[in-house]
């Protein structure tokens, strides 16, 4: 069982790192797993130039990854060795690798930080919001993969017993398939927003709810339909102006809805709001 867990999760991590590298053009991606002693260890990487960061152990609170574990929030630094928001316990390893800017996002499953997903560049190029969004979305996909793998392993005995009776086993969706589901959800909400027929709009919103119903029952924070529309636009990468045009309202109104959402969800950025909404089942 442990060997199967390791293989399933390793496949998910490898796919996430390569998908993130290909989607952003960022040269280096890494994954650090959380171990029982509370430390992180960089166990997987793509695009590193040296072994300086291979299997590096990181205590909570130290460096970028340790700060991510401590705060449970994304952390990014544009000049690692000069950044004031992190400790500098790993400056030597960063210099040896030639890494300049790093973004790191927590991978949280069942309310526990299972690991940290990194993206880094060796040049002085600044990583913008789009890169942070992509790293964050990839981390969310990885969370889904881990959760699905764990659920399938837990039910493995029952499926094994049923395999001789012709019961079809469930296949977990890939990260790309999850992204398609999320994009479809967002587009459905935008379609519902443009429909004048109230009955049809409600039907479309019910379909949206059904896409997240397995976890929606756990939702405790109530978001309005308009707030969900704004989040759906943000999840697609729309700016406030683009969301306003999509929804047929003013950009200031979009900002107002977004501020309300962030307050309700305890989020500090628009992308944190999307992630928090997904965790409570308001978005797929």
N, C-alpha and C positions, 0 to 999 in steps of 0.2 A: 504493500500500500504506500509506504514512504517513497519507494523508488518510483512508483507511478505518479505520486504527487510532484516529486522533483522533476520528472520528465514533462508532465503537463505544464507546470509553471515555467520551466525553462523555455519551452516552445513559445509560450505566450510572451515572455520577456524578450526573446530573440526577435519575434515578429514585431513587437512594439518598438524596439530600438531601431530596426531597419526601416520600419514604416515612418518613424519620426525623422530619421536622417533623410529619407527620400522626399518627404513632404516639405521639409524646411530648407534643405540644402545645407543644414548645419553639419560640420564635418565630424563632430564627436558626440556620441550619445552613450550614457551609462545608466546602470541600475544598481542601487545599493540595497541589499536585503537587511531587514531587521532581525537580529538574533536574540535568543532568550536573555542574554545579559544586558539587553537594551542598546547595544552598540550596532552601528551600521557597518556593513562590509560591502565594498564595491565588487560584485560578483560577476557582472556581465558588462561588456563594453563593445562599442563599434567605433572605429576610426581614431583610436588613441595612437599617438606616434611613439610612445615609450612605455615601459612597464612601470613608470613611477606611481601611477594610480591603481595598478592592478592589485586587487584584494586589500586595498587600503581600509583600515578599521577606523571608524569615526564615532567618538562618544557623543551622547546627546548634548546639544548646545555648542559644539565645536564646528567651525567651518560653515559652509553653506548647508550641507546635508544635516549636520547636527542641529542647526537653527531651524531647519524645516521640521525635523522631528519634534523639537521643543515647542514650536509655535503652531504646528499642524497647518501651516500656510505656505504658499509658494514664496520662494526667495530668489532674487536675481541680483547679480553684481556685474557692473560693466568693466571694472578694473579690479580684479580679485585682490591683488597684493596691496592695494591702497584703500580698499573698501572699509568703511568705518562701522558697518552694520554687522560684521561677523568677526569671529576670533581668527587669529592667523597661525594656528597650529600646523597648518599644512601648506604654508607658503613655499617651502622647499620643494615639495612634490609638485605643486602647481607650476613653479618655475621650471623644474626639470622637464615637465610635459610641454611647457610653452603655452599653457592655457591662459587666456586673457579674460574672457567674459563667460559667466556660467549662469544658467537658470536651473532651478531645482524645484520639483513639485512632489508633494506627498502622495503615496498610493495607499489609500485607506480602505480597509475591508473589515466589516463588522466593528466599526468604530476604533479599530486599531491601525496604527501606521505599520503597514506590512513592508514598506520600502520607500525609496525615493528615486524618482526618475530625473535624470540630468540631461541637459544639452549644453555644449560648450564650443567656443571658437578659439582658435589660436591667434587670430589677428585682432586688431583694435576695432573691428566692426562692431557696432552696437546692435544688440538684439532687441527688436521692438515688440510691441504688443502682439503682433501676429504670431511671432515665435512663441511667446509666452502662452498664447491661446492654444497653439498647436501642441505644445508640451503638456498643457493642462488637459486637453481633450484626449491625448494619447494615454495619459495617466488614468483618466476616467475609464477608457476602454480596457486598460489593463486591470483595473479594479473589477470590472464586469467579468473579464476572463477568469480572474482568480476566484471570484465568487461562484461562477458557474462550475469551474473545475471542482471546487470544494463540494458544491451541492451534488454533482454527479458522483463524486467519490463516496459521499455519505450514503447515497442511494445505490451504490454499486452492488451491494449484496442482493438487494431486491431485484435489480435488473438482471443480475447473474442468474437468479433463480427463475426469472421469467424468460430468460433467453431461449430455453428449450420449449417454451409454449408459443413461440411466434410473436412475442411482444417486441415491437421495434424500439431500439435504443434511441435516446435523444442525442442529437449532435449539437454541441455548443456552437454559437455563432462566432465568426472571426471579428476582429476589430473593424474591418472594412464593412462587414454586414451590420454591426452595431451603428456605425456612422450613417449607413443608409437609413436605418430605422429612425435615427435622431433627425436626420435631414427631412425625412418624410413627415415626422411629427411636426416639425417647425413649419413646413410648407402647408400642412393641413390647417394649422392655426392661422396662418396668413390668409388662406383661402376662406376660412370661416369668417375672418375679419372683414372680407370684401362682400360677403353675402348679405343682402338686405332682408331676405326672408328669415324671420326670427326662428321659426321652427327648424328650418334647414341649418341655420347656424348652430342651434342647440344639438342637432344630430351630429354635426361635424365635431363639436366640442366633446360629445360623448365618445366618438371614435378616438379622439385624442386622449381622453381619460383612459380608455381601454388599453391603449398602448403602454401605459405605465401602471395599470391597475394592480399587478402583483405586489408592488411596493407602495402604491398610493394609499393603501389602508393605514400605513404607518405615519402618514403625514399629520403633523400637529400644527404647523404654521399655515394659516389660511391666506392664499394669494388670490386676488381677483382675476377675472378673465382677461382684463386689459393688462394686468401685471404679467400674466403668463404670456400674453401676446408679445410684450416687450422682451421678455426673456427668450422667447422662441426666436425673435429677430437677432438678439445678441448671440445666441447659440450658433446662428448661421454666419456670424462674423460681421453683421451689419453695424455701421456707425449709427449714432443717434439720428442724423439727417436721413440716412437710408431707411431706418426703421420708421421714421415719421412719414416718409413718402409711401412706404409699404402699407402702413396702417391708416393713412389719410388723416393724420393729426399733426400738430405742430411739434417741432423738435424740443421745445421747452416742456411740452406735455410729456414727451417720452422721457426727458430727464427727470421729471417729477415722479413718474411711475417707477423709474429705475431707482431713484433715491428711496422711495417707499419700500421697494423689494429688498434693497440692500439693508435697510434698517430692520425689516422683519427677519431677514435671514442672517443678520450679523456679519454681512460681507463687506469688505473694504474696496473691492474692485468689481467691475461688471462680470469678469470671468469667474471670480469667486462666487458671485451670486448664481451664475449658471450651474456651477459645480454643487453648490449647496442645494439648489432646487432639484438637481438630479438625485442627491442623496436622500431627500425626503420624498422622492417619487413624483415631483411635480413636472419633471421633464424626463424623457427617456435617456 
